[in-house]
């Protein structure tokens, strides 16, 4: 019993450890993307449930047992032979992983047995049992998933209950000696199941099981007491169903099993070149009973230098139009979108780069209450300075009036030329953009400071060549973008 208990714990632990192995997704094996650390899921999840019916001869192992197999000598069997018993039932299977699973069994059957020496009696009994077992795929464990692909060999062990009603009779006179009545006891089922996949839905197999019981009374006989207890046949001696002076009773069976695999549309199985194979291209679902998810992983391919170069060329983005990165006239609109790419220095332009008479635009907007349009302008600075020039101050006052009247937003971006370190230029561009914002709030009368968006880039975003004096001047700027 101790060894059986250890086996149960081992199977249960293995089943629990197997649960995460079917939880995470993996691409289909013919997909260009795959994750070698994940398990298979893909567009088709694996089916895991099946249901089976089984039936075959049952056999008793205990005190009232005289033959290892049913006797063939008619002179010894009389009319009380041990053969002719039968059982049948239903099994529900759940595959937790390719190697581990669980099964819920229920069966009903009858038992017979006889013993001449010492006992001189025979018994007949009926039983029903139910059990839950853990299974391990021996074929997959010992041979792997690629050999005997259509075969499945499982060993299993579990626990359950047996409900029985047995009667013992005198072998010569047929007088009833003892009756158990309706009793129940614990059982530990152990067995071996061999299945072959006939079709994508049906399996045919054999199941051999031995049920160890916690009873010595399955045959209505308290074994071992025949030479010690005078009242062997009395009713009071039959009240307990546990062990007497002999080993506990057990019973088993050999069954033919027909299994129906549940789940969504299964993958078709066809024979090509003398070998059976699934057809994933035709659509359907793999079943975890016969499919190890690791087999569906596409092996990692190590690319050669030529292949990597080919992939890089195939995925290379189109070249960016250089005009997107240039602003020749420094008005804040890139040459790609600029309708007037040669605007005079310090011009205020609309979203398409056309020069605006900003004073007139502001007066008309204030008079009519027109909504804001996208307008660009640059505030220029002297070398290493963040002081606003008078012409810039006049423009910023008009910007503040527009924002107060029509609810415009303003985006500010500070820049510097390259004649200092990156760290210094970043700080300088920040001081310049802060100078513009502070002037709008403190001097120009901007009411809602939250409508000003501030950023600064140092010398990392030039709009002109830093090798000329004019280019350096254009790069020393704060860009203004007036937004609706």
ZADO-993588 format. One record per residue (C-alpha): x, z, y; residue in one letter. Coordinates in steps of 0.001 Angstrom, whole numbers, plus 500000, padded with zeros to 6 digits. Example, Ala and Ser with C-alpha at 12.3 -4.5 7.8 and 13.67 -1.06 7.14 Angstrom:
BEGIN
512300507800495500A 513670507140498940S 
END
This chain:
BEGIN
500000500000500000X 502863500733502381X 504336497259501909X 500925495659502416X 500431497618505658X 503829496458506925X 502900492844506143X 499629493184508068X 501445494544511117X 504026491745510960X 501373489040510829X 499346490605513640X 502445490918515850X 503423487324515130X 499947486106516045X 500000487969519354X 503449486635520194X 502211483128519505X 499345483286522008X 501310482331525171X 502748479276523446X 499583477233523954X 498788478383527458X 500963476261529749X 500579472521530385X 502859469672529333X 502650465955530005X 501572463466527340X 504615462223525360X 504353458695526764X 504017459935530352X 506924459370532770X 506801463065533739X 507441465936531379X 508450469587531410X 510742470471528475X 510079474207528905X 506292473954528644X 503961473399525709X 501677470433525148X 498417470152527018X 498350466856528871X 495123464874529241X 494057465990525739X 494013469714524919X 494590470648521294X 491585471571519173X 492046474971517507X 488819475903515653X 487649474948512168X 485016476108509677X 485199475977505886X 483064476575502814X 484623477731499562X 483523478348495999X 485036479035492580X 485438481532489744X 485921485215490548X 487965487658488472X 488087491444488128X 491266493532487719X 490726497155486644X 489961499514483791X 487292497379482098X 489454494326481649X 490689493111478300X 491854489541478872X 494197488017481421X 492016484919481294X 488572484506479878X 488770484516476037X 488484481432473894X 487968483256470564X 484218483497470122X 484506486353467622X 485978488639470267X 483785487787473207X 480414488678471684X 477861488172474432X 479835490256476908X 482532487842478039X 484504488247481244X 484147484577482175X 481239482852483896X 481578484710487191X 481365482833490474X 481734483421494193X 481255481387497347X 481428481875501067X 482250480797504575X 485490480933506597X 485992480522510348X 489568479620511338X 491221479943514733X 494717478468515120X 496569480611517685X 499727478502517512X 501178475980515095X 502633478774512922X 500126481596513364X 496367481861513152X 493430484078512262X 490522483708509836X 487198485473509422X 485898485368505832X 482589486235504251X 481783485760500561X 479290486722497907X 479811486783494151X 479611488634490849X 482118490339488538X 482263491145484829X 484645493040482580X 484916494729479179X 487230497042477259X 487001498008473592X 489779500534473110X 488957504032474423X 486165502734476706X 483979500574474399X 481954499394477368X 481379496446479659X 480115496124483228X 478340493658485487X 478331493854489247X 477482491969492416X 479412492127495673X 479574490862499232X 482666491159501375X 483783490383504911X 487360490409506221X 489598489437509121X 493083488130508321X 496188486854510072X 497737483644508739X 501210482158508802X 501914478455508220X 504495478541505418X 504865474767505284X 505660474603508992X 507878477676508852X 509981476501505905X 509859472702506209X 509087472040509854X 506347469859511343X 507745466442510364X 507735466798506563X 504491466646504561X 502644466178507855X 499193466127506253X 499716469302504254X 499077472872505383X 500122475900503304X 499069479297504677X 499769482814503481X 497430485456504823X 496713489183504757X 494111491292506520X 491509494021506127X 487782494208505524X 484897495800503628X 483319495170500240X 479714496081499434X 478980496313495695X 476457497411493075X 477731497690489487X 476352498888486124X 478339499899483012X 476904499528479478X 477847500579475983X 479533497619474330X 477785497965470960X 474348499275471790X 473897497865475263X 472806501267476600X 473359501682480342X 476017504350480834X 476520504464484552X 475262502807487764X 477066502888491093X 474152502072493335X 474946500399496629X 478439501385497728X 481050500043500131X 484790500439500499X 487816499072502319X 489685496040501037X 493004494408501880X 492774490663501170X 495972488732500447X 496156485089499536X 497546481594499673X 495628478557500961X 496772474964500424X 495015472207502400X 495344468445502666X 494025466455505620X 491604463864504236X 490372462564507606X 490619463537511238X 487668465896510616X 487840466979506946X 490427468891504893X 490295469564501155X 492179472479499634X 492553475399497256X 492437479090498144X 493780481832495867X 492930485396496894X 493446488915495611X 491497491757497236X 493001495225496916X 490247497859497147X 490283501526498001X 488132502217494949X 488442502917491237X 484713502579490759X 484108498852491237X 483439498617487466X 481196501708487437X 483909503478485466X 486076506345486664X 489171505046484914X 491513507335483048X 489005510138482561X 487921509004479101X 490253511469477406X 489991514340479895X 486424514655481117X 483673515364478598X 480964514356481088X 482374510912481720X 478925509353481739X 477166511950483845X 475790510949487240X 477671513645489169X 481001512142488090X 479997508883489782X 479460510153493319X 482879509206494640X 484300505695494694X 487963506524495253X 490883506766492897X 490643508558489592X 493463508886487077X 494162505135486944X 495118502477489438X 492658501290492072X 490462498356491137X 490942494903492633X 489312491517492342X 490065487965493360X 489121484349493077X 490319480783493071X 488311478440495289X 487936474833496206X 487756474676500024X 486235472010502271X 487216472450505925X 485592470815508936X 487787470733512054X 485791471545515170X 486471470438518740X 486151467342520866X 486868463820519710X 489778464047517243X 492655461599517155X 492295458927514524X 494678459014511578X 495758455643510185X 498213454450507585X 500897452010508700X 503913450948506646X 502940453431503965X 502914456396506382X 500026458281507950X 500192458743511708X 498032459751514658X 496967457139517220X 497140458840520647X 496865455513522459X 493293455153521205X 492285458456522847X 491309461751521265X 492494465289520654X 495288466662518489X 494474469645516237X 496816472615516179X 496391472989512396X 498652469978511815X 500392469412515152X 503340471382516474X 503273471065520280X 507077470823520318X 506864467504518466X 504882466059521367X 507663466840523844X 509566463790524917X 513310464445524529X 515337464803527705X 517045461530528612X 520455461642530284X 520683458689532664X 523798456585532990X 525294455896536430X 523797452389536362X 520340453771535545X 520567456421538270X 521588453751540768X 518658451590539689X 516210454489540088X 517637455318543514X 517272451726544690X 513722451469543335X 512672454652545163X 514568454063548393X 512224454290551392X 511982451462553855X 514408451537556758X 513135453230559903X 512740450946562883X 515622451995565211X 513324451646568198X 511527454814567040X 514716456777567767X 515481455215571170X 514052455871574617X 516032453520576839X 514357454458580120X 514126458194579325X 510410458476580080X 509573460352576852X 507990457367575039X 510107455737572301X 510961452071572732X 508797451189569715X 505614452230571592X 506820451716575176X 504975448889576972X 507354449216579937X 510759450067578364X 512582449769581693X 510644452312583777X 512566453735586783X 514311457054586216X 512001460056586673X 508826458011586157X 505638459609584898X 503999457420582272X 500909457337580045X 500944457323576236X 501928453661576082X 504848454049578524X 503162452472581568X 504204453988584925X 501542456120586667X 501070457036590311X 500788460677589323X 499556461959592705X 496713459437592743X 495930460159589067X 495695463897589747X 493420463425592792X 491043461155590858X 490993463490587842X 490243466526589992X 487544464679591900X 485744463217588880X 486504465944586303X 487807463291583905X 489211464488580558X 492938464703580095X 494849461689578869X 498201461653577102X 500898461648579815X 504699461833579477X 507340462955581976X 510863464345581984X 512257467126584175X 515959466415584764X 518671469053585275X 522192469115586599X 525116469822584275X 524954473315582739X 521991474235584974X 518409475319584413X 517340475168588066X 514316472989588910X 514734470254591527X 512174469910594381X 510713466637593041X 510119468294589680X 508405471264591337X 505869468999593063X 505059467298589761X 504628470635587967X 502143471840590607X 500011468765589908X 500293469444586150X 499100473035586665X 496106471847588709X 495102469398585957X 495400472069583282X 493322474577585263X 490618472010586063X 490259470007582869X 491658472297580180X 494655470136579310X 497385471391576999X 501109470981577615X 503945470555575137X 507459471360576415X 510701470457574603X 514096471457576031X 517305469422575517X 520981469361576563X 523846466872576519X 526758467163574087X 529418468681576344X 529382472152574737X 529037473791571356X 525807473495569437X 525149477222569809X 525623477087573602X 523513473945573988X 520664475518571991X 520616478507574355X 520858476228577427X 517918474086576301X 515895477245575774X 516686478493579301X 515611475130580729X 512262475087578923X 511646478723579913X 512359477801583541X 509660475114583460X 507109477406581803X 507826480303584163X 507467478052587198X 504075476774585957X 502797480335585487X 504408482173588408X 504687479491591120X 502306476626590273X 499364478893589465X 498707478045585805X 495920480366584653X 496116480085580847X 499706480374579571X 498549480037575937X 498004476304576481X 501756475757576852X 503630474942573616X 507391475524573795X 510265474175571656X 513981473508572188X 516541471402570341X 519898471747572082X 521796468440571854X 520375467399568459X 517808464927569836X 519518462686572420X 517634459723573894X 520708457992575275X 524411457547574557X 526501460572575527X 529513458383576318X 528184457386579790X 527300459387582855X 523796457922582958X 523287458778579263X 524347462372579819X 521876462655582712X 518974461397580568X 519789463895577823X 519724466912580196X 515964467237580250X 512761469052579431X 510175466676578041X 506593467173579201X 503749465891577091X 500311466466578613X 497687466486575870X 493881466358575782X 
END
